[in-house]
Amino acid sequence: MNLQELNAYAIAGKIDELNLISMEGVFYVLEARMHGAAHPVLDAHGETLQLRSVEHAREVLHACPKPFNVVYTSAHDEMCGTSAEESPKLPSAFRSA
């Protein structure tokens, strides 16, 4: 799904959860969960959208009414087979203070 589709689904109330997942502390990806399935958010080229920071995600999602969780995974979690679904999720204040 792209950002326009994400916004449309969020406005329609079809997004169960929106997660901003930290990828080894280097960049972040967005995942929308609908009906128990994860849907990556894609850029204009059909590639997984990569974001630089939580603040960058806030800028990109400024029109999206759905708040997002920040999910931090670690190499330890990956070695133990823990998925992003099981990693700790921190609700993000949509606007920075």
N, C-alpha and C positions, 0 to 999 in steps of 0.2 A: 504494500500500500504506500502511496506517496503522501506528502503533507496535505494536499487538498482533500484526499480521501479520508485521511485521519481526522481533519477538522470536521468534515461532513458527518462521519460516524460519531464523533464526540458530541456534536450538536444534537444529533438524533438520539443520544444516550445509549449507543450500542457498544461503546468501549467499556469493558469491565475494569481494566487497569492499564495504566500507561507507565512503563518502566524505562528509566534512563540507566543503562547498564555500563559500568566502568569496565573497560577492557585493559587489564593489566596496568591501570593508572596512566595510560598513554592517550586514549581517546574514549569517547562514549558512543553508544548506539541506542536508538530508541526501539522499543518493542511495545506494540499494542496487543493486549489480550482481549479476545472476544470469544465467548462460548467455550472457554477452556483451551483455546488454541492461541499460540503466539504468532504474531504477524510483524515481521521487521518493517521498519519505515525506510523507504527507499528515496534516493535523490532523483534528480531529473534525468540521470543516465541509467536508472534502473539498478544502481548499486546501493548497497547498504549505506544509509546516511551516517556519516561520521561527524561527531561534534567534539569540539575542543575542551569544553568545560560545562559545568552546570549552568553558568551564566550564559554561555552560548546557546544552550538548550532553551533557556527562558526567552532569549531573543527570538529564536526560531519558532517557538510555540506561543508567541505573544497573543495570537488570535484564537488559540485552542482553549476551550472552556474546561478541559479535563486536567486536573493537577496530576503531576507525575511523582513516582517514587524514584529515589536514587538507590541503585543496587550496586554494591561493591563486592566484586568477586576477588578471590585471591588464588595464587598458584596452589596453595594448600587445598583449597576447595576443589579445584580442578583435578588434583592428584587423587583426592578422596572420592571423586565422582559426584560432588555436590553441584547441582545445576543452579542457574540464576533464580529459578523458582524457589529454591530452598535457602538462598543467600539472604542475609539481613537486608531489609528494605527500609529506607528512611524517607518519610514524606517530605517533599520539597515545598517550602513556601514559594508560591508561584512568583511573587515579586520579591526582589532582593530588598533588604532593609537599608 
